[in-house]
Amino acid sequence: MEAASLSVSICTARALYGQKSFTFSNYSLSIGLGPGEFIRSQTFNVGGFDWSIRYYPNGANHGYREYISVFLELMTPGAQVRANFSLRILAGHTQPSETCLINQEDSRVYTYGWEKFIGKTARESSAELMVLNSITIDCDIFVLTERPLVSGTHHVSPAARTPSSESFYNDFARLLESQEGADITFLVKGEAFPAHQVVLIARSPVFAGTASG
């Protein structure tokens, strides 16, 4: 009788990561804008798509005039992209990452973010704003560049020997050195660094929260 085997499918996906910080100067002047009026950051590129940040000093509309509203905007016309992003403001005030499918037609504007990003009380009590008269917004974006694909199916015998601890460490070191199976790429000053998302999630709670959404 033929021994039973376990069928294992390996799925891979590629992602690109980018981080941008924008400082909006003359904060005291920006609070004179009305609800629904915004300041747009410079356009930046992550994953082959153009993005910008919309900053509403007095809310996205009259219903949110007691808040700062912040949104990520996809600037590439007609683009379709899957992205995970987070926004930070005022020395660590962070909104949870939002995972979304962003579609943009030529005649429409697509923005994703939070109307109630931070209230006026927290804003006006910030020593940083009072001293520097500026506000800085950080944005982290993960762009999934392709859908997960099944790269192969393997049959593993249940009697296969379990690797020893020493073998595990050697195999893990080889994996990191060879970059085999890397599924995310960090762009740092124009240079690409492949990495393994599962390793980063295991080693970094901050990355885990951003990547999982």
C-alpha positions as a Markdown table, in Angstrom:
| # | Residue | x | y | z |
|---|---|---|---|---|
| 1 | Met | 0.0 | 0.0 | 0.0 |
| 2 | Glu | 1.4 | 3.4 | -1.0 |
| 3 | Ala | 2.2 | 5.7 | 1.9 |
| 4 | Ala | 0.0 | 8.7 | 2.2 |
| 5 | Ser | 1.5 | 12.1 | 1.4 |
| 6 | Leu | 0.8 | 15.7 | 2.3 |
| 7 | Ser | 0.2 | 18.1 | -0.6 |
| 8 | Val | 1.6 | 21.6 | 0.1 |
| 9 | Ser | 1.0 | 24.6 | -2.2 |
| 10 | Ile | 3.4 | 27.6 | -1.9 |
| 11 | Cys | 1.9 | 31.0 | -2.5 |
| 12 | Thr | 3.9 | 34.1 | -3.0 |
| 13 | Ala | 3.1 | 37.8 | -3.3 |
| 14 | Arg | 5.3 | 40.9 | -3.9 |
| 15 | Ala | 4.9 | 44.2 | -2.1 |
| 16 | Leu | 6.6 | 47.5 | -2.2 |
| 17 | Tyr | 7.0 | 49.7 | 0.9 |
| 18 | Gly | 7.5 | 53.5 | 1.0 |
| 19 | Gln | 7.5 | 56.0 | 3.8 |
| 20 | Lys | 7.2 | 59.8 | 3.4 |
| 21 | Ser | 7.1 | 62.7 | 5.9 |
| 22 | Phe | 5.7 | 66.0 | 5.0 |
| 23 | Thr | 5.9 | 69.2 | 7.1 |
| 24 | Phe | 3.2 | 71.8 | 6.6 |
| 25 | Ser | 4.7 | 75.2 | 7.7 |
| 26 | Asn | 2.9 | 78.3 | 8.9 |
| 27 | Tyr | 0.4 | 76.2 | 10.9 |
| 28 | Ser | -1.2 | 79.3 | 12.4 |
| 29 | Leu | -2.2 | 80.5 | 9.0 |
| 30 | Ser | -3.6 | 77.1 | 7.9 |
| 31 | Ile | -6.1 | 77.1 | 10.7 |
| 32 | Gly | -7.8 | 80.0 | 9.0 |
| 33 | Leu | -9.0 | 77.7 | 6.2 |
| 34 | Gly | -12.6 | 76.7 | 6.3 |
| 35 | Pro | -14.1 | 73.2 | 6.6 |
| 36 | Gly | -13.6 | 71.2 | 3.4 |
| 37 | Glu | -10.5 | 73.3 | 2.4 |
| 38 | Phe | -7.2 | 71.4 | 2.4 |
| 39 | Ile | -3.5 | 71.6 | 1.8 |
| 40 | Arg | -2.1 | 68.9 | -0.5 |
| 41 | Ser | 1.5 | 67.6 | -0.1 |
| 42 | Gln | 3.9 | 67.1 | -2.9 |
| 43 | Thr | 3.3 | 64.1 | -5.0 |
| 44 | Phe | 5.4 | 61.0 | -4.2 |
| 45 | Asn | 5.7 | 57.6 | -5.8 |
| 46 | Val | 5.4 | 54.2 | -4.1 |
| 47 | Gly | 5.0 | 50.9 | -6.0 |
| 48 | Gly | 4.8 | 52.7 | -9.4 |
| 49 | Phe | 1.8 | 54.8 | -8.4 |
| 50 | Asp | 1.7 | 58.5 | -7.5 |
| 51 | Trp | 0.3 | 59.6 | -4.1 |
| 52 | Ser | -0.3 | 62.7 | -2.1 |
| 53 | Ile | -1.6 | 63.6 | 1.4 |
| 54 | Arg | -4.6 | 65.9 | 2.0 |
| 55 | Tyr | -4.5 | 67.8 | 5.2 |
| 56 | Tyr | -7.7 | 69.5 | 6.3 |
| 57 | Pro | -6.9 | 71.8 | 9.3 |
| 58 | Asn | -10.6 | 72.3 | 10.1 |
| 59 | Gly | -12.2 | 69.0 | 9.0 |
| 60 | Ala | -13.2 | 67.5 | 5.7 |
| 61 | Asn | -16.6 | 69.2 | 5.9 |
| 62 | His | -18.7 | 71.2 | 8.4 |
| 63 | Gly | -19.7 | 68.1 | 10.3 |
| 64 | Tyr | -16.0 | 67.5 | 11.2 |
| 65 | Arg | -14.9 | 71.1 | 11.8 |
| 66 | Glu | -13.8 | 70.2 | 15.4 |
| 67 | Tyr | -11.2 | 67.8 | 14.0 |
| 68 | Ile | -8.1 | 67.6 | 11.7 |
| 69 | Ser | -8.9 | 65.4 | 8.8 |
| 70 | Val | -6.1 | 63.6 | 6.9 |
| 71 | Phe | -6.4 | 61.5 | 3.7 |
| 72 | Leu | -4.2 | 59.6 | 1.4 |
| 73 | Glu | -5.0 | 60.4 | -2.3 |
| 74 | Leu | -4.1 | 58.2 | -5.3 |
| 75 | Met | -3.0 | 60.6 | -8.0 |
| 76 | Thr | -2.3 | 58.2 | -10.9 |
| 77 | Pro | -5.3 | 58.4 | -13.3 |
| 78 | Gly | -7.2 | 55.2 | -14.0 |
| 79 | Ala | -5.1 | 53.2 | -11.6 |
| 80 | Gln | -6.2 | 50.0 | -9.8 |
| 81 | Val | -4.1 | 49.1 | -6.8 |
| 82 | Arg | -4.3 | 47.2 | -3.5 |
| 83 | Ala | -2.6 | 49.1 | -0.7 |
| 84 | Asn | -2.2 | 49.1 | 3.0 |
| 85 | Phe | -1.3 | 52.4 | 4.7 |
| 86 | Ser | -1.1 | 54.3 | 8.0 |
| 87 | Leu | -0.8 | 58.0 | 8.9 |
| 88 | Arg | 0.8 | 59.6 | 11.9 |
| 89 | Ile | 0.7 | 63.1 | 13.2 |
| 90 | Leu | 1.7 | 65.0 | 16.3 |
| 91 | Ala | 4.6 | 63.0 | 17.6 |
| 92 | Gly | 3.0 | 59.5 | 17.6 |
| 93 | His | -0.7 | 60.0 | 17.2 |
| 94 | Thr | -1.4 | 57.1 | 14.8 |
| 95 | Gln | -4.5 | 55.9 | 13.2 |
| 96 | Pro | -4.7 | 52.1 | 12.5 |
| 97 | Ser | -3.6 | 50.9 | 9.1 |
| 98 | Glu | -6.4 | 50.7 | 6.5 |
| 99 | Thr | -6.3 | 48.0 | 3.8 |
| 100 | Cys | -8.3 | 48.8 | 0.8 |
| 101 | Leu | -8.8 | 48.3 | -3.0 |
| 102 | Ile | -8.3 | 51.7 | -4.6 |
| 103 | Asn | -9.8 | 52.3 | -8.0 |
| 104 | Gln | -9.6 | 55.6 | -9.7 |
| 105 | Glu | -11.3 | 56.7 | -12.9 |
| 106 | Asp | -10.1 | 59.8 | -14.8 |
| 107 | Ser | -13.0 | 61.9 | -13.8 |
| 108 | Arg | -13.1 | 61.0 | -10.1 |
| 109 | Val | -10.9 | 61.7 | -7.1 |
| 110 | Tyr | -10.2 | 58.8 | -4.7 |
| 111 | Thr | -9.1 | 59.5 | -1.1 |
| 112 | Tyr | -8.8 | 57.2 | 1.9 |
| 113 | Gly | -8.3 | 58.3 | 5.5 |
| 114 | Trp | -10.0 | 59.7 | 8.5 |
| 115 | Glu | -12.4 | 62.6 | 9.0 |
| 116 | Lys | -11.8 | 62.5 | 12.8 |
| 117 | Phe | -8.1 | 62.1 | 12.7 |
| 118 | Ile | -7.4 | 64.3 | 15.8 |
| 119 | Gly | -9.5 | 66.7 | 17.8 |
| 120 | Lys | -8.9 | 70.4 | 18.3 |
| 121 | Thr | -8.2 | 69.9 | 22.0 |
| 122 | Ala | -5.2 | 67.6 | 21.3 |
| 123 | Arg | -4.1 | 69.8 | 18.5 |
| 124 | Glu | -4.1 | 73.1 | 20.4 |
| 125 | Ser | -2.4 | 71.5 | 23.4 |
| 126 | Ser | 0.6 | 70.4 | 21.3 |
| 127 | Ala | 3.8 | 72.2 | 22.4 |
| 128 | Glu | 5.3 | 71.2 | 19.1 |
| 129 | Leu | 2.8 | 73.2 | 17.2 |
| 130 | Met | 3.0 | 76.2 | 19.5 |
| 131 | Val | 6.8 | 76.4 | 19.3 |
| 132 | Leu | 7.6 | 75.3 | 15.7 |
| 133 | Asn | 4.4 | 76.6 | 14.1 |
| 134 | Ser | 4.3 | 73.5 | 11.8 |
| 135 | Ile | 2.7 | 70.1 | 11.6 |
| 136 | Thr | 4.4 | 67.0 | 10.3 |
| 137 | Ile | 2.5 | 64.0 | 8.8 |
| 138 | Asp | 4.1 | 60.6 | 8.3 |
| 139 | Cys | 2.7 | 58.1 | 5.8 |
| 140 | Asp | 3.6 | 54.4 | 5.4 |
| 141 | Ile | 2.3 | 52.6 | 2.3 |
| 142 | Phe | 2.5 | 48.9 | 1.4 |
| 143 | Val | 1.6 | 48.3 | -2.3 |
| 144 | Leu | 0.8 | 44.8 | -3.3 |
| 145 | Thr | 2.2 | 44.6 | -6.8 |
| 146 | Glu | 0.6 | 41.3 | -7.8 |
| 147 | Arg | -2.0 | 38.9 | -6.6 |
| 148 | Pro | -0.8 | 35.9 | -4.6 |
| 149 | Leu | 0.0 | 33.0 | -6.9 |
| 150 | Val | 0.5 | 29.3 | -6.4 |
| 151 | Ser | 4.1 | 28.7 | -7.4 |
| 152 | Gly | 4.1 | 25.0 | -7.0 |
| 153 | Thr | 2.6 | 21.9 | -5.3 |
| 154 | His | 4.9 | 19.5 | -3.5 |
| 155 | His | 4.1 | 16.1 | -2.0 |
| 156 | Val | 5.7 | 15.5 | 1.4 |
| 157 | Ser | 5.9 | 12.1 | 3.0 |
| 158 | Pro | 4.6 | 12.1 | 6.6 |
| 159 | Ala | 7.7 | 10.1 | 7.5 |
| 160 | Ala | 10.0 | 12.9 | 6.5 |
| 161 | Arg | 12.6 | 13.6 | 9.2 |
| 162 | Thr | 12.0 | 16.7 | 11.3 |
| 163 | Pro | 15.0 | 19.1 | 10.9 |
| 164 | Ser | 17.2 | 19.5 | 13.9 |
| 165 | Ser | 17.5 | 22.9 | 15.7 |
| 166 | Glu | 21.0 | 23.4 | 14.3 |
| 167 | Ser | 19.7 | 22.6 | 10.8 |
| 168 | Phe | 16.9 | 25.1 | 11.3 |
| 169 | Tyr | 19.3 | 28.0 | 12.1 |
| 170 | Asn | 21.5 | 27.1 | 9.2 |
| 171 | Asp | 18.6 | 27.0 | 6.8 |
| 172 | Phe | 17.2 | 30.3 | 8.2 |
| 173 | Ala | 20.6 | 32.0 | 7.7 |
| 174 | Arg | 20.8 | 30.7 | 4.2 |
| 175 | Leu | 17.3 | 31.9 | 3.4 |
| 176 | Leu | 18.2 | 35.4 | 4.6 |
| 177 | Glu | 21.5 | 35.5 | 2.7 |
| 178 | Ser | 20.1 | 34.2 | -0.6 |
| 179 | Gln | 16.9 | 36.3 | -0.4 |
| 180 | Glu | 15.0 | 33.3 | -1.7 |
| 181 | Gly | 11.2 | 33.7 | -1.2 |
| 182 | Ala | 11.5 | 37.4 | -0.4 |
| 183 | Asp | 8.0 | 38.9 | -0.7 |
| 184 | Ile | 8.5 | 42.5 | 0.1 |
| 185 | Thr | 11.0 | 45.2 | -1.0 |
| 186 | Phe | 12.1 | 48.3 | 1.0 |
| 187 | Leu | 13.2 | 51.3 | -1.0 |
| 188 | Val | 15.8 | 53.3 | 1.0 |
| 189 | Lys | 17.3 | 56.3 | -0.8 |
| 190 | Gly | 16.6 | 54.7 | -4.2 |
| 191 | Glu | 18.2 | 51.3 | -3.3 |
| 192 | Ala | 16.0 | 48.2 | -3.1 |
| 193 | Phe | 16.3 | 45.7 | -0.2 |
| 194 | Pro | 14.3 | 42.4 | -0.5 |
| 195 | Ala | 13.0 | 41.0 | 2.7 |
| 196 | His | 10.6 | 38.3 | 4.1 |
| 197 | Gln | 7.4 | 39.8 | 5.4 |
| 198 | Val | 6.7 | 36.9 | 7.8 |
| 199 | Val | 10.1 | 37.5 | 9.5 |
| 200 | Leu | 9.5 | 41.2 | 9.9 |
| 201 | Ile | 6.1 | 40.6 | 11.4 |
| 202 | Ala | 7.6 | 38.1 | 13.9 |
| 203 | Arg | 10.4 | 40.5 | 14.9 |
| 204 | Ser | 8.7 | 43.8 | 14.8 |
| 205 | Pro | 5.3 | 44.6 | 16.5 |
| 206 | Val | 5.2 | 47.9 | 14.7 |
| 207 | Phe | 5.6 | 46.3 | 11.3 |
| 208 | Ala | 3.1 | 43.6 | 12.3 |
| 209 | Gly | 0.4 | 46.1 | 13.0 |
| 210 | Thr | 1.1 | 48.0 | 9.8 |
| 211 | Ala | 1.3 | 44.9 | 7.6 |
| 212 | Ser | -1.8 | 43.1 | 9.0 |
| 213 | Gly | -4.1 | 46.1 | 8.8 |
